[in-house]
Amino acid sequence: MPGRDIPLVNDQIYHVFNRGIAGQPIFATKWDYRRFLDSMWFYQHTNVPVRYSKFLYLTVDERSKILSALKNKRDYIIDFISFCLMPNHFHFLLRQCTESGIAKFISLLCNSYTRYFNTKHNRSGPLLQGKFKAVRIQDDYQLLHAVRYIHLNPYTSYIVKSQNQLANYPYSSLSVYLSKANHSQLNREIVLENFKTKKSFEKFTFDQADYQRNLGKIKHLTLEK
């Protein structure tokens, strides 16, 4: 990956994001989203034994053994704190676990997904707009607001029309935060420990939904002038 404007330091949390070239879609079908999500969880691990594209061509038993070994090892180059995939961009909140972990993860993920997307949709060349952007999270206040901002993106952009639809948006970590189900590869405790209950986290998120949507509309109108 190209050099970064800011250093990416171990044990620090960063808001990482990128979009399609010229704002073009990077997800065209639900299968594209699924492929990206599966690749995310695969490349989060340290020293994956094969590329994800080759992993998919292994036998069921071979894939099961690899996934079981990775799961038991629980050795990650990055921690996922939250994420949201949108039609033409993505947002991640990541904690770097190993040296150059974020850069390595983004490189593996985006190169793998670009090869898949170009093959499937009969295109060539880069899919994403240059090097990814990263903003360091400096305190708990910024952490909580970054998580909320990321989770509200589909509502802000009118990808979903209601807060109920937002809570069930399948390409975001919000539904995991609101669920009792465990997700071993998503570190939500670092956020939820700041709230007495999940209900209070839910209120924190949705109370600002319309405000953030209105801000988005104002920003859009300003850019059009």
Contacts in CASP RR format, 6 or more apart in sequence:
PFRMAT RR
TARGET T0000
AUTHOR 0000-0000-0000
METHOD contacts of the structure
MODEL  1
MPGRDIPLVNDQIYHVFNRGIAGQPIFATKWDYRRFLDSMWFYQHTNVPV
RYSKFLYLTVDERSKILSALKNKRDYIIDFISFCLMPNHFHFLLRQCTES
GIAKFISLLCNSYTRYFNTKHNRSGPLLQGKFKAVRIQDDYQLLHAVRYI
HLNPYTSYIVKSQNQLANYPYSSLSVYLSKANHSQLNREIVLENFKTKKS
FEKFTFDQADYQRNLGKIKHLTLEK
1 103 0 8 1.000
1 106 0 8 1.000
1 107 0 8 1.000
1 131 0 8 1.000
1 132 0 8 1.000
2 130 0 8 1.000
2 131 0 8 1.000
3 131 0 8 1.000
4 103 0 8 1.000
4 131 0 8 1.000
4 134 0 8 1.000
6 134 0 8 1.000
6 135 0 8 1.000
6 136 0 8 1.000
8 14 0 8 1.000
8 96 0 8 1.000
8 100 0 8 1.000
8 101 0 8 1.000
8 102 0 8 1.000
8 103 0 8 1.000
8 134 0 8 1.000
9 96 0 8 1.000
9 136 0 8 1.000
10 96 0 8 1.000
10 97 0 8 1.000
10 98 0 8 1.000
10 99 0 8 1.000
11 95 0 8 1.000
11 96 0 8 1.000
11 97 0 8 1.000
12 95 0 8 1.000
12 96 0 8 1.000
12 136 0 8 1.000
12 137 0 8 1.000
13 81 0 8 1.000
13 93 0 8 1.000
13 94 0 8 1.000
13 95 0 8 1.000
13 136 0 8 1.000
13 137 0 8 1.000
13 143 0 8 1.000
14 93 0 8 1.000
14 94 0 8 1.000
14 95 0 8 1.000
14 96 0 8 1.000
14 102 0 8 1.000
14 134 0 8 1.000
14 135 0 8 1.000
14 136 0 8 1.000
14 137 0 8 1.000
15 91 0 8 1.000
15 92 0 8 1.000
15 93 0 8 1.000
15 134 0 8 1.000
15 135 0 8 1.000
15 137 0 8 1.000
15 146 0 8 1.000
15 150 0 8 1.000
16 91 0 8 1.000
16 92 0 8 1.000
16 93 0 8 1.000
16 94 0 8 1.000
16 102 0 8 1.000
16 106 0 8 1.000
16 132 0 8 1.000
16 133 0 8 1.000
16 134 0 8 1.000
17 89 0 8 1.000
17 90 0 8 1.000
17 91 0 8 1.000
17 92 0 8 1.000
17 132 0 8 1.000
17 133 0 8 1.000
18 89 0 8 1.000
18 90 0 8 1.000
18 106 0 8 1.000
18 110 0 8 1.000
18 128 0 8 1.000
18 129 0 8 1.000
18 130 0 8 1.000
18 131 0 8 1.000
18 132 0 8 1.000
18 133 0 8 1.000
19 26 0 8 1.000
19 88 0 8 1.000
19 89 0 8 1.000
19 90 0 8 1.000
19 128 0 8 1.000
19 129 0 8 1.000
20 26 0 8 1.000
20 88 0 8 1.000
20 89 0 8 1.000
20 127 0 8 1.000
20 128 0 8 1.000
20 129 0 8 1.000
21 126 0 8 1.000
21 127 0 8 1.000
21 128 0 8 1.000
21 129 0 8 1.000
21 130 0 8 1.000
22 129 0 8 1.000
23 88 0 8 1.000
23 89 0 8 1.000
23 129 0 8 1.000
24 88 0 8 1.000
25 87 0 8 1.000
25 88 0 8 1.000
26 32 0 8 1.000
26 87 0 8 1.000
26 88 0 8 1.000
26 89 0 8 1.000
26 90 0 8 1.000
26 113 0 8 1.000
26 117 0 8 1.000
26 127 0 8 1.000
26 128 0 8 1.000
27 33 0 8 1.000
27 36 0 8 1.000
27 85 0 8 1.000
27 86 0 8 1.000
27 87 0 8 1.000
27 88 0 8 1.000
27 171 0 8 1.000
28 117 0 8 1.000
28 121 0 8 1.000
32 117 0 8 1.000
32 120 0 8 1.000
33 85 0 8 1.000
33 170 0 8 1.000
33 171 0 8 1.000
35 113 0 8 1.000
35 116 0 8 1.000
36 85 0 8 1.000
36 90 0 8 1.000
36 109 0 8 1.000
36 113 0 8 1.000
37 85 0 8 1.000
37 171 0 8 1.000
38 52 0 8 1.000
39 52 0 8 1.000
39 109 0 8 1.000
39 112 0 8 1.000
39 113 0 8 1.000
39 116 0 8 1.000
40 80 0 8 1.000
40 83 0 8 1.000
40 109 0 8 1.000
41 185 0 8 1.000
42 48 0 8 1.000
42 52 0 8 1.000
42 55 0 8 1.000
42 70 0 8 1.000
43 52 0 8 1.000
43 105 0 8 1.000
43 108 0 8 1.000
43 109 0 8 1.000
43 112 0 8 1.000
44 76 0 8 1.000
44 77 0 8 1.000
44 78 0 8 1.000
44 80 0 8 1.000
44 105 0 8 1.000
44 185 0 8 1.000
45 70 0 8 1.000
45 73 0 8 1.000
45 75 0 8 1.000
45 76 0 8 1.000
45 77 0 8 1.000
46 73 0 8 1.000
46 75 0 8 1.000
46 76 0 8 1.000
46 77 0 8 1.000
46 98 0 8 1.000
47 75 0 8 1.000
48 55 0 8 1.000
48 70 0 8 1.000
48 108 0 8 1.000
49 66 0 8 1.000
50 58 0 8 1.000
50 66 0 8 1.000
51 112 0 8 1.000
52 112 0 8 1.000
53 112 0 8 1.000
53 115 0 8 1.000
53 116 0 8 1.000
55 63 0 8 1.000
55 66 0 8 1.000
56 63 0 8 1.000
58 66 0 8 1.000
71 184 0 8 1.000
74 184 0 8 1.000
76 97 0 8 1.000
76 185 0 8 1.000
77 96 0 8 1.000
77 97 0 8 1.000
77 98 0 8 1.000
77 101 0 8 1.000
77 102 0 8 1.000
77 104 0 8 1.000
77 105 0 8 1.000
78 94 0 8 1.000
78 95 0 8 1.000
78 96 0 8 1.000
78 97 0 8 1.000
78 101 0 8 1.000
78 102 0 8 1.000
78 105 0 8 1.000
79 94 0 8 1.000
79 95 0 8 1.000
79 97 0 8 1.000
79 187 0 8 1.000
80 92 0 8 1.000
80 93 0 8 1.000
80 94 0 8 1.000
80 173 0 8 1.000
80 185 0 8 1.000
80 186 0 8 1.000
80 187 0 8 1.000
81 93 0 8 1.000
81 94 0 8 1.000
81 95 0 8 1.000
81 143 0 8 1.000
81 147 0 8 1.000
81 186 0 8 1.000
81 187 0 8 1.000
81 188 0 8 1.000
81 190 0 8 1.000
81 191 0 8 1.000
82 91 0 8 1.000
82 92 0 8 1.000
82 93 0 8 1.000
82 146 0 8 1.000
82 147 0 8 1.000
82 150 0 8 1.000
82 151 0 8 1.000
82 172 0 8 1.000
82 173 0 8 1.000
82 174 0 8 1.000
82 177 0 8 1.000
82 186 0 8 1.000
82 188 0 8 1.000
82 191 0 8 1.000
83 90 0 8 1.000
83 91 0 8 1.000
83 92 0 8 1.000
83 93 0 8 1.000
83 150 0 8 1.000
83 172 0 8 1.000
83 173 0 8 1.000
84 90 0 8 1.000
84 91 0 8 1.000
84 150 0 8 1.000
84 151 0 8 1.000
84 153 0 8 1.000
84 154 0 8 1.000
84 169 0 8 1.000
84 171 0 8 1.000
84 172 0 8 1.000
84 173 0 8 1.000
84 174 0 8 1.000
85 171 0 8 1.000
85 172 0 8 1.000
86 153 0 8 1.000
86 154 0 8 1.000
86 157 0 8 1.000
86 159 0 8 1.000
86 171 0 8 1.000
87 159 0 8 1.000
91 150 0 8 1.000
91 153 0 8 1.000
93 137 0 8 1.000
93 143 0 8 1.000
93 146 0 8 1.000
93 147 0 8 1.000
93 150 0 8 1.000
94 102 0 8 1.000
94 105 0 8 1.000
95 187 0 8 1.000
95 190 0 8 1.000
96 102 0 8 1.000
98 104 0 8 1.000
102 134 0 8 1.000
106 132 0 8 1.000
110 127 0 8 1.000
110 128 0 8 1.000
110 132 0 8 1.000
113 127 0 8 1.000
114 125 0 8 1.000
114 126 0 8 1.000
114 127 0 8 1.000
114 128 0 8 1.000
117 123 0 8 1.000
117 127 0 8 1.000
118 124 0 8 1.000
118 125 0 8 1.000
118 127 0 8 1.000
137 143 0 8 1.000
137 146 0 8 1.000
140 194 0 8 1.000
143 190 0 8 1.000
143 191 0 8 1.000
144 191 0 8 1.000
144 194 0 8 1.000
144 204 0 8 1.000
147 191 0 8 1.000
148 204 0 8 1.000
148 205 0 8 1.000
148 208 0 8 1.000
148 212 0 8 1.000
149 212 0 8 1.000
150 172 0 8 1.000
150 173 0 8 1.000
151 166 0 8 1.000
151 172 0 8 1.000
151 173 0 8 1.000
151 174 0 8 1.000
151 177 0 8 1.000
151 205 0 8 1.000
152 166 0 8 1.000
152 205 0 8 1.000
152 208 0 8 1.000
152 209 0 8 1.000
152 212 0 8 1.000
152 213 0 8 1.000
153 159 0 8 1.000
153 172 0 8 1.000
154 160 0 8 1.000
154 165 0 8 1.000
154 166 0 8 1.000
154 169 0 8 1.000
154 171 0 8 1.000
154 172 0 8 1.000
155 163 0 8 1.000
155 165 0 8 1.000
155 166 0 8 1.000
155 209 0 8 1.000
155 212 0 8 1.000
155 213 0 8 1.000
156 209 0 8 1.000
156 212 0 8 1.000
156 213 0 8 1.000
156 215 0 8 1.000
156 216 0 8 1.000
158 213 0 8 1.000
159 169 0 8 1.000
160 166 0 8 1.000
160 169 0 8 1.000
163 206 0 8 1.000
163 209 0 8 1.000
166 174 0 8 1.000
166 206 0 8 1.000
166 209 0 8 1.000
167 174 0 8 1.000
167 175 0 8 1.000
167 178 0 8 1.000
167 202 0 8 1.000
168 175 0 8 1.000
169 175 0 8 1.000
173 186 0 8 1.000
173 188 0 8 1.000
174 205 0 8 1.000
176 183 0 8 1.000
176 186 0 8 1.000
176 188 0 8 1.000
177 188 0 8 1.000
177 191 0 8 1.000
177 192 0 8 1.000
177 198 0 8 1.000
177 201 0 8 1.000
178 198 0 8 1.000
178 201 0 8 1.000
178 202 0 8 1.000
191 201 0 8 1.000
192 198 0 8 1.000
192 201 0 8 1.000
195 201 0 8 1.000
195 204 0 8 1.000
END
